[in-house]
Amino acid sequence: MGYNKNIAKVKAIDAKNEKRILAVNPHVNDRSGIYFLTRKDSETGIRFSYVGQARHIKSRLLQHLRNFQRIDISLKSHGLKSEDNPDGWDINFINYPLEKLDEMERYYITLYALKGYQSRNIDTGGGSGKRELGERKAPKGYRDGLKQGRINASREISHLFEKHLDYRPKNEPPNRYQLQAMEKFEDFLNEHIVPEDNGALDTDKIERERYGATIYRGSE
């Protein structure tokens, strides 16, 4: 009986969240493809992005709104974009066949980073061969050493949570302060991520050659 109640509760939450998703982007479907989550902080002007691949895009977005992993926490903390919440996360997507997902996820994670977005992805995506974003040499000097120590701690702890651990708020649903605390911890886990532009990717040229025109759909 308890199991059936939990299933009913999850379905009710998903039904509510599906309306929220479609209010942001009424074209979201459940086919395979790449989805883009973007937001812009109105106070600082900093733009953030998260790029993911999914066999079923709408179902994956529902999981983000239901769970408490990495980008999920920020989605709960900042909410989805609306007239009343201009700093919330915007939703865009492009449908691709399954065999193209790894390639296009890598491409768009890099593209958003090179266009100035602070990436909330922890690696370059694309399954096998992916690497952490922002790997760099250790700087010199006392202050730089402290900073590098924090970055090393961020990378190590992030790896532990990625592979072996999980964390949840003490209350369900979490209150505003717990969401803020979780996002602060999430920022620490992502502190080692520093996307770098090494000049190897001419994004505008690639887009024109592949598609004849730009299909980049980030929030400006």
Stockholm file with secondary structure:
# STOCKHOLM 1.0

chainA/1-220         MGYNKNIAKVKAIDAKNEKRILAVNPHVNDRSGIYFLTRKDSETGIRFSYVGQARHIKSRLLQHLRNFQRIDISLKSHGLKSEDNPDGWDINFINYPLEKLDEMERYYITLYALKGYQSRNIDTGGGSGKRELGERKAPKGYRDGLKQGRINASREISHLFEKHLDYRPKNEPPNRYQLQAMEKFEDFLNEHIVPEDNGALDTDKIERERYGATIYRGSE
#=GR chainA/1-220 SS CHHHHHHHHHHHHHHHHHHHHHHHCTTCCSSSEEEEEEEECTTTCCEEEEEEEESSHHHHHHHHHHSCSTHHHHHHHHCBCCSSCTTSBEEEEEECCGGGHHHHHHHHHHHHHHTTCEECCSBCCSSTTCCBTTCCCCCCSHHHHHHHHHHHHHHHHHHHHHHTCCCCCSSSSCCHHHHHHHHHHHHHHTTTCCCCCCSCCCHHHHHHHHHSSCCCCCCC
#=GC SS_cons         CHHHHHHHHHHHHHHHHHHHHHHHCTTCCSSSEEEEEEEECTTTCCEEEEEEEESSHHHHHHHHHHSCSTHHHHHHHHCBCCSSCTTSBEEEEEECCGGGHHHHHHHHHHHHHHTTCEECCSBCCSSTTCCBTTCCCCCCSHHHHHHHHHHHHHHHHHHHHHHTCCCCCSSSSCCHHHHHHHHHHHHHHTTTCCCCCCSCCCHHHHHHHHHSSCCCCCCC
//
